[in-house]
Amino acid sequence: MGGGGQSTQQMATNNQVAQQQLAMQQQYLGQYNNYVQQLLQGGGYLPGVKTALTSQAIQGVPQQYNQVAQQLMTNLGSRGAAGGGSQPGSGLLGQGLGQLYSSEEQQKSNLLNQITAQGQQNIAAGEAGILGAAGNVAGVGSSALGGAVTAAGNADQSSSNMWGSILGGALGAAGTAAGAALGKGGILNK
């Protein structure tokens, strides 16, 4: 009976380790799932990040271009091309400011498009990660099941070997006794 006890103990230990691994993987999967849900709700970003990036694009770009526009006005003003008082500005002023404001809007639009595209990439990466994590959890569960089946098989094998030895020994002894009784000089042949 000693072999069956060891296999049962081994099976219990395997089950305990597998359950601990599975619980850790499930906890990890739950945390990662929460992260991905936040990404989905935030358009590919954690809460507040997309808002901050969008604000930076909408407010930061004009601030940069306002500085450039002021420099352009100063430069053209020093040449007398910016106008002043009752004199209109030259065509250079209108052309320069038009190009400047067009560039500003293009840069702002590009930044906003990049924010959206990066958000979509973040979502795709998050979804791929959750599929991988789910696969890991499934692998741990499958491994735990395989370990339990193996341990159970070992316990059955050990038990079968023990009973086989006991029954074989008993039948062997009975066979020897029967042979002695039936054989020449046995108690039945007297």
Buried (B, 14 or more C-beta within 10 A) or exposed (E): EEBBEEBBEBBEEBBEEBBEBBEEBBEEBEEBBEBBEBBBEBBBBEEEBBEEBBEEBEEBBBEEBEEEBEEBBEEBBEEEBBBEEEEEBBEBBEEBBEEBEEEBEEBBEEBBEEBBEBBEEBBEEBEEBBEEBBEBBEEBBEBBEEBBEBBBEBBEEBBEEBEEEEEEEEEEEEEEEEEEEEEEEEEEEE
